[in-house]
Amino acid sequence: MREAALAWRNGLAALLAALLGFSLVKGRSDVGQLTDRWAAAVGLLLLAALVCGGFGATQLLLAAHGRPRVVDLASAPPRALQEQQEAVDAARQLRRGIALTLLCTALLVTAVAATWYGPAEETGLMRFDSPGAKVCGTVRRVAEGEVLVKTSDGEVAVPLSTLLSMAPVTDCPKG
């Protein structure tokens, strides 16, 4: 039983290592770019994966190596009975460890997928192009034939009659 537990522990460790390598494949890497709800969901998934992985690893280690304990030899059961109970305990811990580690893997995959494919947080930034000027920032108001845009350098009024184009952007170029 102990050999089987060691083999499962090593196999599941390799599976998790492969998953970590897979998660390095190009995708959104900053949960701050997600909407608040999606970022919170990713955080909860990662926390759940951490808890499941920790409990799963503990169960696999217990199955492989047994529970550390001191046994009073005078009151210990016969050796055969003790070995049978250890085997039953190891089998139960192995099953739990496998299930928890696979659940951890599923939670990690779901968290990575949510990070990659979840909706991006809207920035509210717009770029306005007019002859001789490109303005990028947040619209403050539209009135009297112009749009007032808050930029990193302050507020800029852009006449609507001169606009060539406008488009939403995720960030404004520096300078």
C-alpha positions as CSV (number, residue, x, y, z in Angstrom):
1,M,0.0,0.0,0.0
2,R,2.8,2.4,0.9
3,E,4.4,1.8,-2.5
4,A,1.2,2.6,-4.3
5,A,0.8,5.8,-2.2
6,L,4.3,6.9,-3.1
7,A,3.6,6.3,-6.8
8,W,0.4,8.3,-6.7
9,R,2.1,11.1,-4.8
10,N,4.8,11.3,-7.4
11,G,2.3,11.1,-10.3
12,L,0.0,13.8,-8.9
13,A,3.0,16.0,-8.2
14,A,4.1,15.7,-11.8
15,L,0.5,16.5,-12.9
16,L,0.5,19.7,-10.8
17,A,4.0,20.6,-12.1
18,A,2.7,20.2,-15.7
19,L,-0.3,22.4,-14.9
20,L,1.9,25.1,-13.5
21,G,4.0,25.0,-16.7
22,F,0.8,25.2,-18.8
23,S,-0.4,28.2,-16.9
24,L,2.7,30.1,-18.0
25,V,1.3,29.9,-21.6
26,K,0.4,33.4,-22.9
27,G,-2.8,34.8,-21.4
28,R,-3.9,37.6,-19.2
29,S,-1.7,37.4,-16.1
30,D,-3.1,40.3,-14.0
31,V,-6.4,39.7,-12.2
32,G,-6.5,43.5,-11.8
33,Q,-7.5,43.7,-15.4
34,L,-10.7,41.7,-14.7
35,T,-14.0,43.1,-13.5
36,D,-14.2,43.2,-9.7
37,R,-16.5,40.1,-9.6
38,W,-14.4,38.0,-11.8
39,A,-11.2,39.0,-10.0
40,A,-12.9,38.0,-6.7
41,A,-14.0,34.7,-8.2
42,V,-10.5,34.0,-9.4
43,G,-9.2,34.8,-5.9
44,L,-11.7,32.4,-4.3
45,L,-10.9,29.7,-6.8
46,L,-7.2,30.0,-6.0
47,L,-7.8,29.9,-2.3
48,A,-10.0,26.8,-2.7
49,A,-7.2,25.2,-4.8
50,L,-4.7,26.0,-2.2
51,V,-6.8,24.5,0.6
52,C,-7.6,21.4,-1.4
53,G,-4.0,21.0,-2.5
54,G,-2.7,21.3,1.1
55,F,-5.2,18.8,2.4
56,G,-4.6,16.5,-0.6
57,A,-0.8,16.6,-0.1
58,T,-1.2,15.9,3.6
59,Q,-3.4,12.8,2.9
60,L,-0.9,11.5,0.3
61,L,2.0,11.9,2.7
62,L,0.0,10.2,5.4
63,A,-0.8,7.3,3.0
64,A,2.8,7.0,1.9
65,H,4.5,7.3,5.3
66,G,1.9,6.8,7.9
67,R,0.9,8.9,10.8
68,P,3.8,9.8,13.2
69,R,2.9,8.4,16.6
70,V,4.3,6.7,19.7
71,V,2.9,3.3,20.5
72,D,3.0,1.8,23.9
73,L,4.2,-1.7,23.2
74,A,2.5,-3.2,26.3
75,S,-1.0,-2.2,25.1
76,A,-0.3,-2.5,21.3
77,P,-2.5,-4.8,19.3
78,P,-0.9,-7.9,17.7
79,R,1.4,-6.9,14.8
80,A,-0.8,-8.4,12.1
81,L,-3.9,-6.5,13.3
82,Q,-1.9,-3.3,13.5
83,E,-0.5,-3.7,9.9
84,Q,-4.0,-4.4,8.6
85,Q,-5.4,-1.3,10.2
86,E,-2.5,0.8,8.8
87,A,-3.2,-0.6,5.3
88,V,-6.9,0.3,5.6
89,D,-6.0,3.8,6.9
90,A,-3.4,4.3,4.1
91,A,-6.0,3.2,1.5
92,R,-8.5,5.7,2.8
93,Q,-5.9,8.5,3.0
94,L,-4.8,7.7,-0.6
95,R,-8.3,7.9,-2.0
96,R,-8.9,11.2,-0.2
97,G,-5.5,12.6,-1.3
98,I,-6.2,11.6,-5.0
99,A,-9.6,13.2,-4.9
100,L,-8.4,16.4,-3.2
101,T,-5.4,16.7,-5.5
102,L,-7.6,16.3,-8.6
103,L,-10.0,18.8,-7.2
104,C,-7.1,21.2,-6.7
105,T,-6.1,20.7,-10.3
106,A,-9.6,21.4,-11.6
107,L,-9.8,24.5,-9.4
108,L,-6.4,25.8,-10.7
109,V,-7.5,25.2,-14.3
110,T,-10.7,27.0,-13.7
111,A,-8.9,29.9,-12.1
112,V,-6.5,30.2,-15.0
113,A,-9.3,30.0,-17.5
114,A,-11.3,32.7,-15.7
115,T,-8.2,34.9,-15.6
116,W,-7.6,34.4,-19.4
117,Y,-11.2,34.6,-20.6
118,G,-13.1,36.7,-18.0
119,P,-14.4,40.1,-19.0
120,A,-11.9,42.9,-18.8
121,E,-12.6,45.8,-16.5
122,E,-13.8,48.8,-18.5
123,T,-11.4,51.7,-18.3
124,G,-13.7,54.4,-19.5
125,L,-10.8,55.8,-21.5
126,M,-11.4,57.4,-24.9
127,R,-9.0,58.6,-27.6
128,F,-10.1,61.6,-29.7
129,D,-8.3,62.4,-33.0
130,S,-8.6,65.8,-34.6
131,P,-6.3,67.6,-37.1
132,G,-3.0,68.3,-35.2
133,A,-4.1,66.8,-31.9
134,K,-4.7,63.4,-30.3
135,V,-6.3,63.5,-26.8
136,C,-6.7,60.5,-24.6
137,G,-8.5,60.4,-21.3
138,T,-11.8,60.2,-19.5
139,V,-14.8,62.1,-20.7
140,R,-15.9,64.6,-18.1
141,R,-18.8,66.2,-20.0
142,V,-20.1,67.1,-23.5
143,A,-21.6,70.6,-23.8
144,E,-21.7,73.6,-26.2
145,G,-20.1,71.7,-29.1
146,E,-17.1,70.3,-27.3
147,V,-16.1,67.4,-25.2
148,L,-14.2,68.0,-22.0
149,V,-11.6,65.2,-21.5
150,K,-9.6,64.6,-18.3
151,T,-6.1,63.6,-19.2
152,S,-3.0,63.0,-17.2
153,D,-1.9,66.6,-17.9
154,G,-5.3,68.1,-16.9
155,E,-8.6,68.8,-18.6
156,V,-8.6,69.4,-22.4
157,A,-11.6,70.8,-24.4
158,V,-11.9,69.1,-27.8
159,P,-14.2,70.8,-30.3
160,L,-16.7,68.2,-31.8
161,S,-16.6,69.9,-35.2
162,T,-12.9,69.1,-35.6
163,L,-13.1,65.4,-34.6
164,L,-11.8,62.9,-37.2
165,S,-12.3,59.9,-35.0
166,M,-12.9,58.7,-31.4
167,A,-12.5,55.2,-29.9
168,P,-12.5,53.5,-26.5
169,V,-9.1,52.4,-25.4
170,T,-7.7,50.3,-22.6
171,D,-4.9,52.7,-21.8
172,C,-3.5,56.0,-23.0
173,P,0.0,56.4,-24.4
174,K,2.4,58.2,-22.3
175,G,3.4,61.7,-23.3
